[in-house]
Amino acid sequence: MLLRKLREIPCQRSKWMRLLIVMNEKHYLKPEQEVRNYFLALNYLEEKMAKIERFSRKLILDVQRYVEKKEHPRKKIGLRGPMPPGVLFAVYDSQTGNPDYIPPEYRDIPDLLDELIEYVNTTGDHPLIVAAIVHYQLVTIHPFEDGNGRTARLLSGYILDTNGYRFNGVGSLEEYFAYDIDEYYRSLQMGLPALYYSGRDNPPHPEIWLHYFLRMVLLYSNRVCELSTRLNGEVLEGSLSYLKGKEKELLFLLIKKYKREFTPIEVSKELKVTNRTVINRLAMLVKNGFVIPNMGKERIRSYELSDFTKQNAKELLRRIRK
C-alpha cells in the first residue's frame, strides 16, 4: 500500500561507541571494523554494478552480511526470526528504555521485501524517488537484527549509482543524514506511532520523507559540483569543517610525515595516545575523504592519504595551522 501511495505523490524531479568486541578469539576495535565492512560492501556493490545486477533479495542479504561481518558472534546474519516468548523485538530509546519503533512481525518480512523488489524492478518512477523508497522501506521493514540502517543507505546509494547519480565518488550522502540525526529520524517516523501496523505500513504523508531525502541529495550534489568545478579555499575549508580539532591535528601530522602507507600503531606511538584513539580519529578522516583504508584478508591492513589530500596538501596544512 505504501508503494502505491508513494507513486501518486507529485514532487519536484530535481559512524560507534562500543570499544572492544571479540570475534573468533580476535580483538577488533569497532570503528575500524565498521570502516572495513563498509568498504567491503561498497566493493561488492561496485562489482554488481559493473554486471548491472538487478535489485534482489540476494543483493539485500549479501550487503547486510558484509555490513555485519564479524561484528559480534551472537548477532545473526540474515533475516530476523521469532523472538523468545515474552520478548518484544523493537528499537529502544537508549535513555528511557521505551520502544521508539516496533517493526513488522518476522513472518511478514519476506512478503514485504518481495513487494519492494518488484517495485524497484518494474517501476517507471524517477531513480531519485526509487532510491528514497528503498531507503525508507528497508529501514521500516527492519528485516535484520542489526545493520538495517547501513544496509538501507548502501542499497539506496546503489540505486543512485546504477542510474547515473555517482557524484564522481566525492564524499558521501551519509554525511548529510548524520549532520542532523534527529531530523533524519523525525523524517523517517513522520510523527506516527511506534508500532509499524499503526501507520508506518501506510503513512498518510510519505512526502515528509521524500522531501527530506531529496533535499539531502540536493545539498550533497551542490557540494559535489563545487568540489568538481573549483577546489579553492572555500571548498577546502568546508571539507575541514566536518573535522574536530584532534582530527585536524591528526590530518596535519599525516600530511607532514606519512607520504606512504601507515598503521594506527605507528601513529599512536608518535602522538603518545592509544591505538584505539587513533583508529577512532582515522574513521572520521576516512568518512570525509581525507584518508583511505587498504584492505587485508581479515581487517584493514594500513591506511594512506587520499588523492584529494595529496593534491591539496599545502593548502590543507596552511588552513589547519591557522
Helices and strands as residue ranges (DSSP letters): H 2-7, E 21-23, E 26-28, H 30-50, H 57-67, E 91-92, E 99-101, G 106-108, H 109-122, H 127-141, H 148-162, G 167-169, H 174-179, H 181-189, G 196-198, H 207-229, H 233-240, H 245-257, H 264-271, H 275-287, E 291-295, E 300-305, H 307-311, H 313-321
